[in-house]
């Protein structure tokens, strides 16, 4: 049996080519003697070596690219070392794997398929069992989060509607994560997922993924009286391209373990640094997640088990007896995620006072992964604020904005920046407290704006900690945003040191006015004499029509025509998605949250008739009546508003 090597691209001449000949000859002999269909190909799919079984199947460049999504498989194999593959050819369902092989100056990819149906079934079942183990293990954290939140709601006498809403939102979020994991489990059991289980790499906001993970783990930490601290470096949204499901699994396992066993305080640091690729065509990022705890440190035998599960060798300073027990499910999940991401893990003892000679007080785990830089999918940039009276100008004012909703955070942030403010945006109180501890931020900070219904800690709790529980307490003004204005909330805000409460949704002009008034009042030392009072943010009653002209005019002034239409279209798309899900799936556990979010987005962007349609569905849902009339109203409103946006454009 003969095989022939086909060159894909010109190789550099010289010794490196000759040094690879033994490797290439070994691969050629292995492929030639393999009874299974086997071939070696480049990342472009060009076949370099193929044995007769592979040739009989017609495995060529076109087949690899069309039937296997060869580029994605090569990316995953290059990152993880190998990846599973599934191939359908006519009535045949073939299973196998793709293995990355370094060929000196280039890369090769070895494809080996199952020899018969029995072997294919064995591979498929083994893969499903491993996948089932991972998704079932990851299901434990959101379920524990659900139980912790539910227990707190039952046992605690809530003082405010804001706290009740926070816990309801937490229950919804944990439920969504749990249901997503359950869907994965059912998919594996039914056999919907192939052996490869290939989920295309996607572009995502890794900063927001970490924030979302803290929403799930927060109730577990609170139940154990564990304080979570979060620091981002740089403090901005970072967009990456890669396998988001493995990033989530990695974050969840490392942080969840620290929250459960890491003592009274867990510090989480996410660092992103640019790493230009070797060929200069794409930039990659070095993502580092550092988790520091106060759990007293890990014994050497536990460290050895961890490194063994990860396939990493480390000198631990003294010999330890080999452990007969196998790595736990958690270690297997962590190891699998790391392999798929091409990452590594480093573990060190944490010493008192950061002195290597000091007592061991905890553990420092650093996980490092490379990911391609993703293209940011952000809202349009706001133009600088020029119109209106001088009191609308926020130039030179530094503001920390604390808001857990990404769309609301983007919108309010753009409003502030367009008026000239310098804005540091945070998704939760822990992240905002880390900003307050940064001298670079504090030296330029004038004001804090916080939402009231934050995950992990409420806006009042955040304000209290900002005033009392950090190294340099914040003495400047704090403004609260809430959709539930009542005397209890106002009193709680005043007691927590919050100067002003603004009712949501907030209009840009009113927000600018309140900010300047609060700053002027603070400078004049009048804030202590003036009680906190809610500022209504509602616009005057607009004439009938699909769009609220007052809100739309504000958007046009702030963002220009294209920016305003972009914001309104995003809100309309969110409402349309709710409508489609109601039509296709009916009422589900997540329906209330989706309606609430879409209603808020439409209110902020002036989609008046769509807002009314969404509220009609919400009202029917709350009163346990038929939602069909509200759905018809919403459907008509979406169509009418889409036409209005097209005319506006």
C-alpha positions as CSV (number, residue, x, y, z in Angstrom):
1,X,0.0,0.0,0.0
2,X,1.5,3.3,-1.0
3,X,0.7,6.8,0.2
4,X,1.8,10.0,-1.3
5,X,2.7,13.3,0.4
6,X,1.3,16.4,-1.3
7,X,2.7,19.8,-0.4
8,X,0.1,22.3,0.6
9,X,2.3,25.4,0.6
10,X,6.0,25.9,-0.1
11,X,8.2,24.9,2.8
12,X,11.3,26.7,3.8
13,X,14.4,24.9,2.8
14,X,17.1,23.8,5.2
15,X,17.5,21.5,8.2
16,X,14.0,22.0,9.7
17,X,12.5,20.2,6.7
18,X,14.8,17.2,7.1
19,X,14.2,17.1,10.9
20,X,10.5,16.5,10.2
21,X,11.0,13.5,7.9
22,X,11.0,10.8,10.6
23,X,7.7,12.3,11.9
24,X,6.1,12.4,8.5
25,X,7.3,8.9,7.7
26,X,5.9,7.6,10.9
27,X,2.5,9.2,10.2
28,X,2.5,7.8,6.7
29,X,3.1,4.3,8.0
30,X,0.4,4.7,10.6
31,X,-2.1,5.9,8.0
32,X,-1.2,3.2,5.5
33,X,-1.6,0.3,8.0
34,X,-4.8,1.6,9.6
35,X,-7.9,-0.4,8.7
36,X,-10.1,2.6,9.5
37,X,-10.5,5.5,7.1
38,X,-7.6,7.8,7.9
39,X,-6.1,10.9,6.3
40,X,-3.8,13.8,7.0
41,X,-4.9,17.2,5.8
42,X,-4.0,20.9,6.1
43,X,-6.2,23.4,7.8
44,X,-7.5,24.4,4.4
45,X,-8.7,20.8,3.9
46,X,-6.2,19.8,1.3
47,X,-5.5,16.1,1.7
48,X,-1.8,15.4,2.2
49,X,-2.0,11.6,2.9
50,X,-5.0,9.2,2.7
51,X,-5.3,5.4,2.9
52,X,-7.5,3.3,0.6
53,X,-10.5,3.2,3.0
54,X,-10.5,7.0,3.1
55,X,-10.1,7.1,-0.7
56,X,-13.1,4.7,-1.2
57,X,-15.3,7.1,0.9
58,X,-14.3,9.9,-1.4
59,X,-12.8,12.0,1.4
60,X,-11.3,15.0,-0.4
61,X,-10.9,18.7,0.2
62,X,-14.5,19.5,-0.9
63,X,-16.0,16.7,1.3
64,X,-14.0,17.9,4.4
65,X,-15.1,21.5,4.0
66,X,-18.7,20.8,3.1
67,X,-19.6,17.8,5.3
68,X,-17.3,18.4,8.3
69,X,-16.9,22.1,8.8
70,X,-13.2,21.4,8.6
71,X,-12.1,24.9,9.5
72,X,-14.0,24.8,12.8
73,X,-12.7,21.3,13.6
74,X,-9.1,22.3,13.0
75,X,-9.5,25.4,15.2
76,X,-10.8,23.2,18.0
77,X,-8.2,20.5,17.5
78,X,-5.3,23.1,17.4
79,X,-6.6,24.6,20.7
80,X,-7.4,21.3,22.6
81,X,-5.0,18.8,20.9
82,X,-8.0,16.8,19.5
83,X,-11.7,17.0,18.9
84,X,-14.5,14.6,18.1
85,X,-15.9,14.5,14.5
86,X,-19.2,13.3,13.0
87,X,-19.6,12.7,9.3
88,X,-22.8,11.9,7.3
89,X,-22.2,10.3,3.9
90,X,-25.4,9.1,2.3
91,X,-26.9,6.5,4.7
92,X,-23.7,6.2,6.6
93,X,-23.1,8.0,9.9
94,X,-19.4,7.9,10.7
95,X,-17.8,8.9,14.0
96,X,-14.1,9.7,14.8
97,X,-11.7,12.4,15.9
98,X,-9.4,15.0,14.5
99,X,-5.9,15.3,16.0
100,X,-3.6,18.2,15.6
101,X,0.0,17.3,14.6
102,X,2.8,19.8,14.3
103,X,4.7,19.5,11.1
104,X,7.5,21.9,11.9
105,X,6.7,25.2,10.1
106,X,3.1,24.1,9.5
107,X,0.3,22.2,11.1
108,X,-1.4,19.0,10.0
109,X,-4.6,17.4,11.1
110,X,-5.1,13.7,11.3
111,X,-8.7,12.5,10.7
112,X,-9.5,8.9,11.9
113,X,-13.0,7.5,11.5
114,X,-14.6,4.5,13.2
115,X,-14.0,1.1,11.6
116,X,-17.6,-0.3,12.0
117,X,-21.0,0.4,13.5
118,X,-20.1,-1.2,16.8
119,X,-17.1,1.0,17.3
120,X,-19.0,4.1,16.2
121,X,-21.7,3.3,18.7
122,X,-19.2,2.8,21.4
123,X,-17.5,6.1,20.6
124,X,-20.9,7.9,20.5
125,X,-22.1,6.4,23.8
126,X,-18.8,7.3,25.5
127,X,-19.0,10.8,24.3
128,X,-22.6,11.2,25.4
129,X,-21.7,9.8,28.9
130,X,-18.9,12.3,29.3
131,X,-21.1,15.1,28.1
132,X,-23.9,14.0,30.4
133,X,-21.5,14.0,33.3
134,X,-20.3,17.5,32.6
135,X,-23.7,19.2,32.1
136,X,-25.2,17.3,35.1
137,X,-22.3,18.5,37.3
138,X,-22.7,22.1,36.1
139,X,-26.4,21.9,36.9
140,X,-25.7,21.7,40.6
141,X,-24.6,25.4,41.0
142,X,-27.7,27.1,39.5
143,X,-29.9,24.7,41.6
144,X,-28.0,25.5,44.7
145,X,-28.4,29.2,43.9
146,X,-32.1,28.7,43.5
147,X,-32.4,27.0,46.8
148,X,-30.3,29.6,48.6
149,X,-32.4,32.5,47.2
150,X,-35.7,30.7,47.9
151,X,-34.6,30.0,51.5
152,X,-33.6,33.6,52.0
153,X,-37.0,34.8,50.7
154,X,-38.9,32.5,53.1
155,X,-36.9,33.2,56.2
156,X,-36.2,37.0,55.8
157,X,-38.7,39.7,56.5
158,X,-38.1,42.0,53.5
159,X,-38.3,45.7,54.2
160,X,-38.7,47.1,50.7
161,X,-40.1,46.2,47.3
162,X,-36.6,46.7,45.8
163,X,-35.3,43.7,47.9
164,X,-38.2,41.5,46.9
165,X,-37.7,42.4,43.2
166,X,-34.0,41.6,43.5
167,X,-34.7,38.2,44.9
168,X,-37.4,37.5,42.2
169,X,-34.9,38.5,39.5
170,X,-32.3,36.2,41.1
171,X,-34.7,33.3,41.1
172,X,-35.6,34.0,37.4
173,X,-31.9,34.2,36.4
174,X,-30.9,31.0,38.3
175,X,-34.0,29.3,36.8
176,X,-32.9,30.2,33.3
177,X,-29.4,28.9,33.8
178,X,-30.8,25.7,35.4
179,X,-33.3,25.1,32.6
180,X,-30.6,25.6,30.0
181,X,-28.5,22.9,31.7
182,X,-31.5,20.6,31.9
183,X,-32.1,21.1,28.2
184,X,-28.5,20.0,27.5
185,X,-29.0,16.9,29.7
186,X,-32.2,16.0,27.8
187,X,-30.5,16.6,24.5
188,X,-27.7,14.1,25.4
189,X,-30.2,11.5,26.7
190,X,-32.4,11.8,23.6
191,X,-29.3,11.6,21.4
192,X,-29.9,15.0,19.8
193,X,-26.2,15.9,20.3
194,X,-23.8,14.2,18.0
195,X,-20.5,12.7,19.1
196,X,-18.7,15.8,18.0
197,X,-21.1,18.1,19.9
198,X,-19.7,20.9,17.8
199,X,-21.0,24.2,18.8
200,X,-19.5,26.9,16.6
201,X,-17.2,29.4,18.2
202,X,-19.0,32.7,18.8
203,X,-18.3,36.3,19.6
204,X,-19.2,37.2,23.2
205,X,-18.6,39.7,26.0
206,X,-16.3,37.8,28.4
207,X,-16.7,40.6,31.0
208,X,-20.5,40.2,31.0
209,X,-20.2,36.4,31.2
210,X,-18.2,36.8,34.4
211,X,-20.8,39.2,35.8
212,X,-23.6,36.8,34.9
213,X,-21.8,34.0,36.7
214,X,-21.5,36.1,39.9
215,X,-25.3,36.6,39.7
216,X,-25.7,32.8,40.0
217,X,-23.0,32.2,42.6
218,X,-23.9,35.3,44.7
219,X,-26.8,33.7,46.7
220,X,-24.5,30.7,47.5
221,X,-21.8,33.1,48.8
222,X,-24.3,35.2,50.8
223,X,-25.7,32.0,52.4
224,X,-22.2,31.2,53.6
225,X,-21.4,34.8,54.6
226,X,-18.7,35.0,52.0
227,X,-17.8,38.4,50.5
228,X,-17.1,38.4,46.8
229,X,-14.8,41.0,45.4
230,X,-14.4,41.6,41.7
231,X,-11.7,43.5,39.8
232,X,-11.4,44.0,36.1
233,X,-8.2,44.9,34.3
234,X,-8.8,46.8,32.1
235,X,-12.1,47.9,33.5
236,X,-14.1,47.7,30.3
237,X,-16.2,45.3,28.3
238,X,-13.9,42.8,26.5
239,X,-15.2,41.0,23.4
240,X,-13.7,37.7,22.4
241,X,-14.3,34.9,19.9
242,X,-14.3,31.3,21.0
243,X,-16.3,28.5,22.7
244,X,-18.4,30.3,25.2
245,X,-19.8,27.2,26.8
246,X,-16.3,26.1,28.0
247,X,-15.5,29.6,29.3
248,X,-18.7,29.4,31.4
249,X,-17.9,26.0,32.7
250,X,-14.4,27.2,33.7
251,X,-15.6,30.3,35.4
252,X,-18.4,28.4,37.2
253,X,-16.2,25.6,38.6
254,X,-13.3,27.8,39.8
255,X,-15.5,30.5,41.4
256,X,-18.1,28.2,42.8
257,X,-15.5,26.0,44.5
258,X,-13.9,29.1,46.1
259,X,-17.3,30.4,47.3
260,X,-18.1,27.1,49.0
261,X,-14.7,26.3,50.5
262,X,-12.6,29.5,50.4
263,X,-13.4,31.1,53.7
264,X,-14.9,34.5,54.4
265,X,-13.6,36.4,51.4
266,X,-13.0,35.5,47.7
267,X,-11.3,38.0,45.4
268,X,-11.8,37.5,41.7
269,X,-9.6,39.3,39.1
270,X,-10.1,39.2,35.3
271,X,-7.2,40.4,33.3
272,X,-7.0,40.7,29.5
273,X,-3.9,41.4,27.5
274,X,-3.2,41.6,23.8
275,X,-1.1,38.7,22.2
276,X,-0.5,39.4,18.5
277,X,-0.6,36.1,16.5
278,X,2.5,34.7,14.9
279,X,1.3,35.4,11.4
280,X,0.1,38.9,12.3
281,X,-3.3,38.3,10.7
282,X,-5.4,38.0,13.9
283,X,-4.9,39.3,17.4
284,X,-5.4,37.0,20.3
285,X,-5.9,37.9,23.9
286,X,-4.4,36.3,27.0
287,X,-7.3,36.0,29.4
288,X,-6.3,35.4,33.1
289,X,-8.8,34.6,35.8
290,X,-7.3,34.8,39.3
291,X,-9.3,33.7,42.3
292,X,-7.9,34.3,45.8
293,X,-9.5,32.8,48.9
294,X,-9.1,32.6,52.6
295,X,-9.7,28.9,53.0
296,X,-6.5,28.0,54.7
297,X,-4.7,26.5,51.7
298,X,-4.8,23.1,50.0
299,X,-2.9,20.0,51.3
300,X,-0.3,18.7,48.9
301,X,-2.3,15.5,48.1
302,X,-5.2,17.6,46.9
303,X,-2.9,19.7,44.8
304,X,-1.5,16.6,43.3
305,X,-5.0,15.3,42.4
306,X,-5.8,18.6,40.7
307,X,-2.7,18.6,38.6
308,X,-3.1,14.9,37.8
309,X,-6.7,15.6,36.5
310,X,-5.4,18.5,34.4
311,X,-2.5,16.5,33.0
312,X,0.0,19.0,34.4
313,X,3.1,18.0,36.4
314,X,4.2,20.2,39.3
315,X,6.9,19.8,42.0
316,X,5.1,20.2,45.3
317,X,8.2,20.2,47.5
318,X,7.6,16.8,49.2
319,X,6.6,13.4,48.0
320,X,3.0,12.4,48.5
321,X,1.6,8.9,48.4
322,X,-0.3,8.1,45.2
323,X,-4.1,8.3,45.7
324,X,-6.1,5.3,44.4
325,X,-9.3,7.3,44.0
326,X,-10.1,8.8,40.7
327,X,-10.5,12.6,40.1
328,X,-13.9,14.0,41.1
329,X,-16.5,15.0,38.6
330,X,-15.7,18.7,39.2
331,X,-12.0,18.1,38.4
332,X,-13.0,16.3,35.3
333,X,-15.2,19.1,34.1
334,X,-12.5,21.7,34.9
335,X,-9.9,19.6,33.1
336,X,-12.1,19.2,30.0
337,X,-12.9,22.9,29.8
338,X,-9.2,23.8,30.1
339,X,-8.2,21.3,27.4
340,X,-10.9,22.6,25.0
341,X,-9.7,26.1,25.6
342,X,-6.0,25.3,25.3
343,X,-5.4,26.8,28.7
344,X,-3.4,26.1,31.9
345,X,-3.9,26.4,35.6
346,X,-1.4,27.5,38.2
347,X,-2.0,27.1,42.0
348,X,-0.1,28.7,44.8
349,X,-0.5,29.1,48.6
350,X,-1.7,32.5,49.7
351,X,0.4,33.9,52.6
352,X,-0.5,36.4,55.2
353,X,0.5,39.9,54.2
354,X,1.6,38.5,50.8
355,X,4.8,37.6,52.6
356,X,6.2,34.2,51.4
357,X,7.5,33.6,54.9
358,X,4.1,34.3,56.4
359,X,1.4,31.7,57.4
360,X,-0.6,30.1,54.7
361,X,-4.1,31.7,54.8
362,X,-5.6,30.5,51.6
363,X,-5.1,29.6,47.9
364,X,-4.5,31.5,44.7
365,X,-5.7,29.9,41.5
366,X,-4.8,31.4,38.2
367,X,-6.4,30.1,35.0
368,X,-4.9,31.4,31.7
369,X,-6.6,30.8,28.3
370,X,-5.9,32.3,24.8
371,X,-8.9,33.6,22.9
372,X,-9.2,35.5,19.6
373,X,-10.2,39.1,20.0
374,X,-13.9,39.6,19.0
375,X,-15.6,42.4,17.2
376,X,-17.5,44.5,19.7
377,X,-21.3,44.6,19.1
378,X,-21.9,47.8,21.0
379,X,-24.6,50.5,20.7
380,X,-23.8,53.5,18.4
381,X,-21.5,56.2,19.7
382,X,-23.3,59.3,21.0
383,X,-22.3,62.6,19.6
384,X,-21.1,65.3,22.0
385,X,-23.8,67.3,23.6
386,X,-24.1,70.8,22.1
387,X,-27.7,71.9,22.4
388,X,-29.7,73.2,25.3
389,X,-28.8,75.3,28.3
390,X,-25.4,75.3,29.9
391,X,-26.7,73.4,32.9
392,X,-26.9,70.3,30.7
393,X,-23.2,70.1,30.2
394,X,-21.4,67.4,32.2
395,X,-17.9,68.0,30.9
396,X,-15.2,67.1,33.3
397,X,-17.6,65.2,35.7
398,X,-16.5,61.7,36.6
399,X,-19.3,59.2,37.3
400,X,-19.4,55.5,38.4
401,X,-22.6,54.0,36.9
402,X,-23.8,50.7,38.6
403,X,-26.5,48.9,36.5
404,X,-26.9,45.2,36.0
405,X,-28.9,45.4,32.8
406,X,-26.5,45.6,29.9
407,X,-28.9,47.5,27.6
408,X,-29.8,50.0,30.3
409,X,-26.1,50.3,31.3
410,X,-25.2,51.0,27.6
411,X,-28.1,53.5,27.2
412,X,-27.5,55.5,30.4
413,X,-23.7,55.4,29.8
414,X,-24.2,56.9,26.3
415,X,-26.4,59.6,27.6
416,X,-23.8,60.6,30.2
417,X,-20.9,60.4,27.8
418,X,-22.7,62.4,25.2
419,X,-23.1,65.2,27.7
420,X,-19.3,65.2,28.3
421,X,-19.1,63.0,31.4
422,X,-16.3,60.5,32.1
423,X,-18.1,57.2,32.9
424,X,-16.9,54.0,34.6
425,X,-19.6,51.4,34.2
426,X,-20.1,48.4,36.6
427,X,-22.5,45.5,36.5
428,X,-22.8,45.0,40.2
429,X,-21.9,46.4,43.6
430,X,-18.8,44.3,44.1
431,X,-17.3,45.5,40.8
432,X,-18.2,49.1,41.7
433,X,-16.5,48.8,45.1
434,X,-13.3,47.7,43.4
435,X,-13.4,50.9,41.3
436,X,-13.7,53.0,44.4
437,X,-10.6,51.3,45.7
438,X,-8.7,52.4,42.6
439,X,-6.8,55.7,43.2
440,X,-6.9,56.4,39.4
441,X,-10.7,56.4,39.6
442,X,-11.2,58.1,42.9
443,X,-9.0,61.0,42.0
444,X,-11.3,61.8,39.1
445,X,-14.7,60.8,40.6
446,X,-17.4,63.3,41.4
447,X,-20.6,61.2,41.6
448,X,-22.0,57.6,41.8
449,X,-25.3,56.6,40.1
450,X,-26.6,53.2,41.1
451,X,-29.6,51.1,40.3
452,X,-31.5,49.8,43.3
453,X,-32.3,46.2,42.3
454,X,-28.7,44.9,41.8
455,X,-27.7,41.3,42.1
456,X,-25.7,40.1,45.1
457,X,-26.2,43.4,47.0
458,X,-28.9,46.0,46.6
459,X,-28.2,49.6,45.7
460,X,-28.7,50.6,49.4
461,X,-26.3,47.9,50.5
462,X,-23.7,49.1,48.0
463,X,-24.1,52.7,49.2
464,X,-23.6,51.6,52.8
465,X,-20.5,49.6,51.9
466,X,-19.2,52.5,49.8
467,X,-19.6,54.8,52.8
468,X,-18.3,52.5,55.5
469,X,-16.6,49.2,54.3
470,X,-13.8,50.2,52.0
471,X,-10.3,51.4,52.8
472,X,-11.1,55.0,51.8
473,X,-14.9,55.6,52.4
474,X,-16.7,57.5,49.7
475,X,-18.0,60.9,50.9
476,X,-19.3,62.3,47.7
477,X,-22.9,62.2,46.4
478,X,-24.8,59.0,45.3
479,X,-27.9,59.0,43.2
480,X,-30.3,56.0,43.0
481,X,-32.4,54.8,40.0
482,X,-35.5,52.7,40.7
483,X,-38.7,51.8,39.0
484,X,-40.4,51.3,42.4
485,X,-40.5,54.7,44.2
486,X,-42.1,54.6,47.6
487,X,-41.5,56.2,51.0
488,X,-39.8,53.1,52.3
489,X,-37.3,53.1,49.5
490,X,-36.7,56.9,49.9
491,X,-36.2,56.5,53.6
492,X,-33.8,53.5,53.1
493,X,-31.9,55.5,50.5
494,X,-31.6,58.5,52.8
495,X,-30.4,56.3,55.7
496,X,-27.8,54.7,53.4
497,X,-26.4,58.1,52.4
498,X,-28.1,58.4,49.0
499,X,-28.8,62.0,48.1
500,X,-31.4,61.6,45.4
501,X,-33.8,59.0,44.0
502,X,-34.8,59.1,40.4
503,X,-37.8,57.2,39.0
504,X,-37.1,55.0,36.0
505,X,-37.4,55.3,33.0
506,X,-35.4,58.5,33.2
507,X,-35.2,61.2,30.5
508,X,-31.8,62.5,29.5
509,X,-32.6,66.1,30.3
510,X,-33.9,65.3,33.8
511,X,-30.9,63.0,34.5
512,X,-28.5,65.8,33.6
513,X,-30.4,68.3,35.6
514,X,-30.5,66.1,38.7
515,X,-26.8,65.4,38.5
516,X,-25.8,69.0,38.3
517,X,-28.3,70.0,41.1
518,X,-26.9,67.3,43.4
519,X,-23.3,68.4,42.7
520,X,-24.1,72.0,43.2
521,X,-26.0,71.2,46.5
522,X,-23.0,69.1,47.7
523,X,-20.5,71.9,46.9
524,X,-22.7,74.3,48.9
525,X,-23.0,71.8,51.8
526,X,-26.7,71.8,51.5
527,X,-27.2,68.1,50.9
528,X,-27.5,67.2,54.5
529,X,-30.3,69.7,55.0
530,X,-32.4,68.5,52.1
531,X,-34.3,65.2,52.4
532,X,-34.0,62.7,49.6
533,X,-37.1,62.8,47.4
534,X,-38.0,60.9,44.3
535,X,-37.7,62.8,41.0
536,X,-40.4,61.8,38.5
537,X,-38.8,61.0,35.2
538,X,-41.9,60.5,33.1
539,X,-42.3,62.6,29.9
540,X,-45.3,64.8,29.2
541,X,-48.2,62.9,27.6
542,X,-47.4,62.5,23.9
543,X,-49.9,62.7,21.1
544,X,-51.3,59.4,20.0
545,X,-49.1,57.4,17.6
546,X,-46.6,54.5,17.5
547,X,-43.7,56.7,18.8
548,X,-43.5,59.0,21.8
549,X,-42.3,62.2,20.1
550,X,-40.8,63.6,23.3
551,X,-38.6,60.6,23.9
552,X,-37.7,60.3,20.2
553,X,-36.7,63.9,20.0
554,X,-34.4,63.4,23.0
555,X,-32.8,60.4,21.3
556,X,-32.3,62.3,18.0
557,X,-30.7,65.2,19.9
558,X,-28.4,62.8,21.8
559,X,-27.4,60.3,19.2
560,X,-28.4,61.7,15.8
561,X,-30.8,60.0,13.3
562,X,-28.8,56.8,12.8
563,X,-28.0,56.3,16.4
564,X,-31.6,57.0,17.6
565,X,-33.0,54.6,15.0
566,X,-30.5,51.9,16.0
567,X,-31.5,52.1,19.7
568,X,-35.2,52.0,18.8
569,X,-34.7,49.1,16.4
570,X,-32.9,47.1,19.1
571,X,-35.8,47.7,21.5
572,X,-38.3,46.7,18.7
573,X,-36.3,43.5,18.0
574,X,-36.5,42.6,21.7
575,X,-40.3,43.0,21.7
576,X,-40.5,41.0,18.4
577,X,-38.5,38.2,20.0
578,X,-41.0,38.1,22.9
579,X,-43.9,38.0,20.5
580,X,-42.3,35.1,18.5
581,X,-41.7,33.1,21.7
582,X,-45.2,33.6,22.8
583,X,-46.5,32.5,19.4
584,X,-44.2,29.5,19.2
585,X,-43.8,28.3,22.8
586,X,-46.7,29.9,24.7
587,X,-46.2,31.0,28.3
588,X,-43.0,29.8,30.0
589,X,-41.1,30.3,33.2
590,X,-39.1,33.1,31.6
591,X,-42.0,35.0,30.0
592,X,-42.5,37.5,32.8
593,X,-38.8,38.5,32.9
594,X,-38.7,38.9,29.1
595,X,-41.9,41.0,29.1
596,X,-40.5,43.2,31.8
597,X,-37.1,43.7,30.1
598,X,-38.8,44.4,26.7
599,X,-41.2,46.9,28.2
600,X,-38.4,48.8,29.9
601,X,-36.4,49.0,26.6
602,X,-39.4,50.2,24.6
603,X,-40.2,52.9,27.3
604,X,-36.6,54.2,27.2
605,X,-36.7,54.4,23.4
606,X,-40.2,55.9,22.9
607,X,-42.0,52.9,21.3
608,X,-45.3,53.9,22.8
609,X,-47.8,51.4,21.1
610,X,-45.4,48.5,21.5
611,X,-45.0,49.4,25.2
612,X,-48.8,49.4,25.6
613,X,-49.1,46.0,23.9
614,X,-46.4,44.5,26.1
615,X,-48.1,45.9,29.2
616,X,-51.5,44.4,28.0
617,X,-49.8,41.0,27.9
618,X,-48.2,41.5,31.3
619,X,-51.5,42.6,32.8
620,X,-53.3,39.5,31.4
621,X,-50.6,37.3,32.7
622,X,-50.7,38.7,36.2
623,X,-54.5,38.5,36.3
624,X,-54.4,34.9,34.9
625,X,-56.5,35.9,31.9
626,X,-56.1,34.9,28.3
627,X,-53.1,36.7,26.8
628,X,-54.5,36.3,23.2
629,X,-56.0,39.8,23.0
630,X,-52.8,41.3,24.3
631,X,-50.7,39.3,21.8
632,X,-52.9,40.5,18.9
633,X,-52.5,44.1,20.1
634,X,-48.7,43.6,20.4
635,X,-48.5,42.1,17.0
636,X,-50.3,45.0,15.4
637,X,-48.1,47.5,17.4
638,X,-44.9,45.8,16.3
639,X,-45.9,46.1,12.6
640,X,-47.0,49.7,12.9
641,X,-43.9,50.7,14.7
642,X,-41.6,49.0,12.2
643,X,-43.3,51.0,9.4
644,X,-42.8,54.2,11.5
645,X,-39.1,53.5,11.9
646,X,-38.8,52.9,8.2
647,X,-40.4,56.3,7.5
648,X,-38.2,58.0,10.1
649,X,-35.2,56.6,8.4
